Amino acid sequence: MKIKYNKWLSLIVAITVFAACSEDYLDVDSRENISQEDSEATLTGENFVTGIYGMLTDWPYAFSYLGVTEIISDNADKGSSPTDSGADKEALDNLQHTTSAASVREMWTHWYKSIGRATSSIEFLETSSMENAALKSRLIGEAKFLRALNYFWLVRSFGDITIQGVTDPTSRAPQAEVYAYIEQDLKEAIEALPNKSEYASKDLGRATKGAAQALLAKVYLYQEKWDEAKTYAEAVMNSGEYSLEPNYQDVWRVYTENGVESIFEVQARGESIAHGVQQYSQTQGARGTSGWGWGFNTPSQNLIDAFDAEGDEIRKNATIIFPGETLWDGREVSESVENLAYSEKAYSSANAGASDTDKNVRILRFAEVLLIHAEAANELGNSSDALASLNKVRDRVELSAFTSTDQSELRLKIWNERRLELAFEHDRWFDLVRTGQAKDAMQAAGKTFITGKHELFPIPNDQLIQTPDMPQNPGW
């Protein structure tokens, strides 16, 4: 693994106090820093920042995250056995989740704890006497990128949210203020972070200038700030740091980890196979006596039909594992596995069935930046730029160039391209909501989307017990 999360993670967890009650992680004490006498180890600013990255490898991303990003959408079904609800995964699949949904609560808690760790790291570094000023600045930039990433996941899931250390723990800042906070963190990160090519090999996988620019472009996209989204997407496109992998099939395989298309990904390759993202591959692996996993988050017939409607065999076969096929590494998938299909993007060749996975999980990649650019350019009336970026993505998978300059037709094509290109990369639900497609898409998938309610997840009931004055989201 390029960044050795696990070496320091258990130590930092043991000596960094995240209080048990929900209210406390919304109001992080700046004295979460560790004094020298607190530990026999000498902890550096780099250790603290590495601990933030380590949060991305925890269990919530292997199960709860699947529920609130893909299973809830038209891309996926709950999967597993009919009698296995997966806690709240069946409810999420049917849009029948409640304020007590375990997945919603777990992601709310985990994202806030990650933010608390980032803020503590920033405060530790800012007050430290680190002699290497350039390293100090870079580490603060990394922490701000990671804090922004977690706030982005929170704000698009819950809308108005508490900003740790800024708003009162019982109140929720308007989305516009949260986005402004995210933007500020990312702009400061851009100034502090090196380009990907400027990192030493041992640090490959840490946040870069390009990662902060790409995330900022996506943040602007969600706010429909088209000029800014286009500008920051172009900064990444023109940096010379990234390009598309020649073959789409290779994007999620071990030999392209941190490759030319990778902008930011979770580093999961450990010193032994058992290190890495906890159970990400196992929970989504093929289920049955001849399988290697739990069988959750299975591709839906709706998604298969979407690939077929576009004639997109390359991405369909690179995204979906079908019973009876032989995978790229020679593994034969039995006809007797329990479900219709499985996610190939979660498949780990080296340790299929093990509790942990050595598979890096892609968060931001160059193809998405091209699609952000295409969408923003189209909304600005620049169809030529939009078509150029869109067709780069289509050309890789041998789809014919789209030529219509009609803004409405091009918009729908770009949205559909996002679905097919980024399937099972944990954006589909939020794309449906932000583009206003959710109600119709859910109806087509046989689910009832309640306008004015389902656009946001509920503030978890456990949180409201701790902070009863905090307002709940509409409809919940």
Steps between C-alpha positions, in 0.01 A plus 500: 500500500629843410360666814522269800172587674488200728835549671376807680124459491452288810732720704327821393159349568612393845630840603268733312170532684184502297225513762232234488196728484393646167502863616869491587627419154312805371690720745863388480726623778815654360691315774460174316868549421740267672768628732835324523426344838179339374684230312832323492507551124606824338209598279563740216264712296536247222376222730189701581420570135558136409239416764242704305566295189460189713137589568431426132586133554250439782198269499234765420635524144454126452130485589318814612651705216367248247150551635490879482672533161415207271243262654259788549530591131385337178851362442480228761284265699559394858623160386598222741222256596135607508490428874806715573395863537855620553379706798343790309618415146162357397327810635740726311448296184126560529529864612341398830787600729427692819674737741644191671666362187832352608683585178395863512602530865834330442601723210391816685712396797799384298517810283488727803767298679719526190447876495592517869820312431582737212434810710713367784781429255481853358510655847789276604699598192421870513630524857793264453864601470561282196820619336411389150259780402424349158403164653293672766309697235445189292366298792257775593389503136441125509293528818291781349436294188384206711285722720340651189435153355315388813299822521406456133370151569303635797345804332379314194349232726339714770481857367545754780751362750704599803847636423727381780640784704313761294131445568342399826474118528122524521463710185543438129674737264325564166635299209644814342715562807617139508595515135686827558694331781584207270608735223731689734665179621553382144638829375752502784582137427563583133754762604677264738502167318749377239411347169473122487831470311679698771439244774765247596397143426454426871233772518311406186129506582501807720275791405637713217433836341310319225285314753403825669425663163291203387302490823442874483371465143257234628395719794421782257311257274269408787426869554446562127784753500582411142776752431697393806441128436629537145801706609621251760430201277715664233776557754517124549466426129779742407737398780668224301471275806210278393350317205257217431616143535501358146269214600199555723525142624829584672378797705418309820775239486811475714744593228337842443486604865626859526536494121448766236124524554512499878447838665421379851444150631494323833834327555429143602810306399663388821810311599283190500181427313291522816564874534285752319137604471308293749275252319425719195548211259359237731160665548455532122652169394300223330278316747446125529692181567716571195523874563735714703291763675176622646333599174381852590470800268422303186458663158134546414325393183428871457874570474559205268224632275660846501830355377318299234297800383825687434665198338768529768641149525847607613391685813225249577745211502763696692247608764289189547589141587251252355450139612689259277765743377876473537654811651810676372723317748368154407251461785194310383169626633263214563156496343366413844583828676195649667446836328443637153834681487776654713717812494829438323633835622501355852673178398842428648693232319763438767279441799146425393309397810740644757363741759715789380585597148820612339304686232545875467162673474487782245342824623587745221627415154567684178195371310273667753685830459432480126131444569489787751656718231251379241200569723619845605591598143160391371317701767706802395391452140841378381397182322829457314702473824231281653501259206878482494522389862198269481628324190842435650324286759278332241783435257692294755213250519446496124173690499425728208555872547196695613444795269181679600554857619149527640555592864220283639602193299864547591414544869316167507783327318758631749287392794463153352872487430569571866279209596671250271855625553477533880266213589585359844733788574256635760357808328182378330248590772638850541506552124132407481411743777708795379375469141133464595476152345443310825121477500469371143802272530369344819158453348660321205681279752174421681567726799304794641701819538324759716581850379592727788621209711732259325736763359678493836568234760352553845711632783552178700268453794796432731636844414169669578484327838832667583409834340119524517503863384659404168234516224420189298492495120162548328272198483677302771 
